[in-house]
Amino acid sequence: MEPAEYLDTIRSSATALVDAAVAAGLDAPVPSCPDWTVADLLAHVGRVHRWAAGNSVRSPEDGFWMGEEIEIPEPVERSGWVRDGAEALISTLDRPADEPAWTFVPPHTVAFWQRRQAQETTMHRIDAQLAAGTADPIDPALAADGIDELLWLLPRRPWAGPITGNGETVHLHCTDVEGEWFIVFAPAGLQVERVHAKGDLAVRGTASDMLQWCSGRGPVEPLDVFGDAALLATFRRATTF
């Protein structure tokens, strides 16, 4: 996807997120984040947007900014705070994708934050809409990109150990847009390729249903599952971010 598409996604997802939060009410539980209310979700999104914007303007040599100065307002003020934070994030990220920036995985460029925040805001839009009742599907191209980013990040997370196995294999196949991945739970760590290959487990479905399931926002029932049923649970646990 192009940088402009990511920025448009941040704006549209943040708008839909706030609209759903208002409809649900601040005290409503968030089913996909069992420990959170809608007020907690708004606090998280507003803080993450400001934290990402702050880190995106740091050079790779500057190191990590924790965002200690970010003050979270009272719950009744958080909807407007999230809207303002999303617009500030978009303005900050509206620059060349190859410009250097601090990121928690290489390559250290603004492109990482453009993609990461588009995907994160989309996932939290789903959370807010689930709290309000029903979530809208994710655009297929955006969802396929989200699956690709998730599988790319999993073996690179600096805060988590390697995801290992004994050679078990999983094939994911989007049915509505181009997107196939072959995942190996190798002894040395997770290996991912964008190829068509037969796995011990195969999961097929729309990109939106696939990404929501992988990310813990949707059930497996809309997907077609073939092969090792035990591996299905193993894979879903591995995709917990």
C-alpha positions in Angstrom: 0.0 0.0 0.0 1.1 3.6 -0.6 1.9 6.0 2.3 -1.1 8.2 1.4 -3.4 5.1 1.7 -2.0 4.4 5.2 -2.6 8.0 6.3 -6.2 8.0 4.9 -6.7 4.7 6.8 -5.6 6.3 10.1 -8.0 9.1 9.6 -11.0 7.0 8.6 -10.4 4.3 11.2 -9.9 6.9 14.0 -13.2 8.6 13.0 -15.1 5.3 12.9 -13.5 4.3 16.3 -14.6 7.5 18.0 -18.1 7.3 16.5 -18.4 3.7 17.8 -17.0 4.7 21.2 -19.7 7.4 21.5 -22.4 5.0 20.5 -21.3 2.3 22.9 -20.7 4.6 25.9 -17.6 5.1 28.0 -18.4 2.4 30.5 -19.2 -0.3 27.9 -16.9 -3.4 28.0 -14.7 -4.1 25.0 -15.3 -7.8 24.1 -12.0 -8.2 22.2 -10.0 -6.6 25.1 -11.7 -8.1 28.2 -10.0 -6.0 30.8 -10.9 -2.7 29.1 -13.9 -0.4 28.9 -14.4 2.0 26.0 -12.8 4.7 28.1 -9.7 2.5 28.5 -9.6 1.9 24.8 -9.7 5.6 24.0 -7.0 6.3 26.5 -4.8 3.6 24.8 -5.4 4.9 21.3 -4.8 8.5 22.1 -1.6 7.7 23.9 -0.3 5.3 21.2 -0.9 7.9 18.5 1.1 10.5 20.4 3.8 8.0 21.3 4.2 6.9 17.7 4.3 10.5 16.4 7.0 11.3 19.0 9.1 8.3 18.1 8.7 8.8 14.4 10.6 12.1 14.6 13.5 10.7 16.5 16.5 9.4 14.6 17.4 5.7 14.9 20.4 6.8 17.1 18.2 8.7 19.5 16.7 5.7 21.1 13.2 4.9 22.4 10.9 7.6 23.8 8.6 6.1 26.5 6.1 8.9 26.2 6.1 9.8 29.9 4.9 13.3 29.3 1.7 12.2 27.6 -1.2 13.1 29.9 -4.5 11.2 29.5 -7.5 13.4 30.0 -10.7 12.5 31.9 -12.9 10.0 30.2 -15.5 12.5 29.0 -12.7 14.4 27.1 -11.1 11.4 25.4 -13.2 11.3 22.2 -12.0 14.7 21.1 -8.5 13.9 22.4 -8.3 10.8 20.2 -9.5 12.8 17.1 -6.9 15.5 17.8 -4.2 12.9 18.3 -5.0 11.1 15.1 -4.8 14.3 13.1 -1.5 15.2 14.7 -0.2 11.8 13.9 -1.2 12.1 10.3 0.5 15.4 10.0 3.7 14.1 11.6 3.8 11.0 9.3 3.0 12.9 6.1 6.6 12.9 4.9 8.8 10.7 2.8 8.4 7.0 3.7 12.2 6.4 3.5 13.1 9.2 5.9 15.0 7.8 8.9 13.1 7.3 12.2 13.4 5.4 15.4 11.5 2.1 15.2 11.6 -1.0 17.4 12.5 -3.2 14.4 14.6 -2.4 11.3 14.5 -0.9 8.7 14.3 2.4 10.7 12.2 4.6 8.5 8.9 6.5 8.6 7.3 3.8 6.4 7.2 1.5 9.5 5.1 4.0 11.5 2.8 4.7 8.5 2.0 1.1 8.1 2.0 0.2 11.8 -0.4 3.0 12.9 -2.8 2.3 10.0 -3.0 -1.3 11.1 -3.2 -0.6 14.8 -5.9 2.1 14.4 -7.9 -0.3 12.2 -7.7 -3.0 14.9 -8.8 -0.6 17.6 -11.6 0.6 15.3 -12.8 -3.0 15.3 -12.5 -3.1 19.1 -14.7 0.0 19.5 -17.3 -1.3 17.0 -17.5 -4.6 18.8 -18.2 -2.7 22.0 -21.0 -0.9 20.2 -22.4 -4.1 18.6 -21.0 -5.2 15.3 -17.7 -4.4 13.5 -17.5 -3.4 9.8 -15.3 -5.6 7.6 -11.8 -4.4 6.9 -11.0 -3.4 3.3 -9.5 -6.5 1.6 -6.3 -4.9 0.5 -5.7 -3.3 3.9 -6.5 -6.6 5.7 -4.1 -8.6 3.5 -1.5 -6.0 4.3 -2.3 -6.4 7.9 -1.8 -10.2 7.8 1.5 -9.7 6.0 2.7 -7.1 8.6 1.6 -9.3 11.5 3.5 -12.3 10.2 6.5 -10.1 9.4 6.6 -8.6 13.0 6.0 -11.8 15.0 9.6 -13.2 14.7 11.1 -9.7 15.0 9.6 -8.5 18.3 12.4 -7.4 20.6 10.3 -7.9 23.7 9.4 -11.5 22.9 11.4 -14.7 22.5 11.4 -16.7 19.3 8.3 -18.7 18.3 9.6 -22.2 17.8 8.3 -25.7 16.9 9.3 -29.0 15.3 8.7 -28.1 11.7 4.9 -27.8 11.8 3.5 -25.8 8.8 0.6 -23.5 8.2 -0.8 -22.2 4.9 -3.0 -19.1 4.9 -4.9 -18.2 1.8 -7.1 -15.1 1.2 -10.0 -15.9 -1.1 -11.0 -12.3 -2.0 -7.6 -10.7 -2.7 -4.1 -11.8 -3.4 -2.5 -13.1 -0.3 -0.9 -16.4 0.6 1.6 -17.2 3.4 3.5 -20.4 4.3 4.5 -20.5 7.9 7.0 -22.9 9.5 7.3 -23.4 13.2 11.0 -24.2 13.0 13.3 -25.1 16.0 15.2 -21.9 15.4 12.1 -19.7 15.1 9.2 -18.8 13.0 9.8 -18.7 9.2 7.3 -17.0 6.8 7.2 -17.0 3.0 4.6 -15.5 0.6 4.2 -18.7 -1.5 1.6 -21.3 -2.2 2.5 -24.6 -0.5 0.7 -27.4 1.3 0.8 -27.2 5.1 -0.1 -29.4 8.0 -2.9 -26.8 8.5 -4.6 -24.7 5.8 -6.9 -21.7 6.6 -8.8 -20.0 3.8 -11.2 -17.1 3.8 -11.6 -13.4 3.2 -8.7 -11.2 4.2 -10.9 -9.3 6.7 -12.1 -12.5 8.4 -8.6 -13.9 8.4 -7.0 -10.8 9.9 -9.7 -10.4 12.6 -9.2 -14.1 13.6 -5.4 -13.9 13.6 -5.7 -10.7 15.8 -8.2 -12.0 18.2 -11.0 -9.8 16.9 -13.1 -12.5 15.2 -14.1 -16.1 15.3 -12.6 -18.9 13.2 -16.1 -20.1 12.0 -16.2 -17.9 8.8 -12.9 -19.5 7.7 -12.4 -22.8 6.0 -10.0 -24.9 8.0 -8.3 -28.1 6.8 -5.8 -30.3 8.5 -4.3 -30.4 12.0 -6.9 -29.0 14.4 -4.4 -28.8 17.3 -2.1 -26.7 15.2 -4.9 -24.2 14.7 -4.8 -23.3 18.4 -1.0 -23.2 18.4 -1.0 -20.7 15.5 -3.7 -18.5 17.1 -1.7 -18.3 20.3 1.4 -17.4 18.4 -0.3 -14.4 16.7 -1.2 -12.8 20.0 0.7 -9.5 19.7 
